[in-house]
Amino acid sequence: MLDASLRTSIEKFFRIWTNAFDSFDSEAIADLMNVPLTIIGRDGAIALTTRDEIVRNFDLVNDHHKSLGYHRAELSSLDLFATHGPNLVRAETKWSFRRKDNSLIYWFRMHYILADYGNGWRAVVAVNADDAHEV
């Protein structure tokens, strides 16, 4: 079980995360990622080994989100689990992507390994836990 202050700090991290994605700010998104970053999805795993690679990756992600009419993300579920040591946490999330009129684009689950090595929480690994569920 995680203590309340740890949970609060991770909830704050995901509020910053959501704001960065909602503003399509690849630089701010990269600030929330560890270098290197591993992303695992239905097409396999990619390792982003520099900050520039992370920014370029999220430039593409942001372009895709814009093409869908993305306006904002909604974190509807956040479950946290202790891992190996006080500076690592596994976060299981459920996200909904919404348009400006609040209609649902789709929802999906992501799992993250988060680490705090003294400079705040960062995603080390991001795993797409399932396919997007459209309405």
Secondary structure as UniProt FT lines:
FT   HELIX           4..22
FT   TURN            23..24
FT   HELIX           26..30
FT   TURN            31..32
FT   STRAND          33..41
FT   TURN            42..43
FT   STRAND          44..48
FT   HELIX           51..67
FT   TURN            68..69
FT   STRAND          72..82
FT   TURN            86..87
FT   STRAND          88..98
FT   TURN            100..101
FT   STRAND          104..116
FT   STRAND          121..128
FT   STRAND          133..134
//
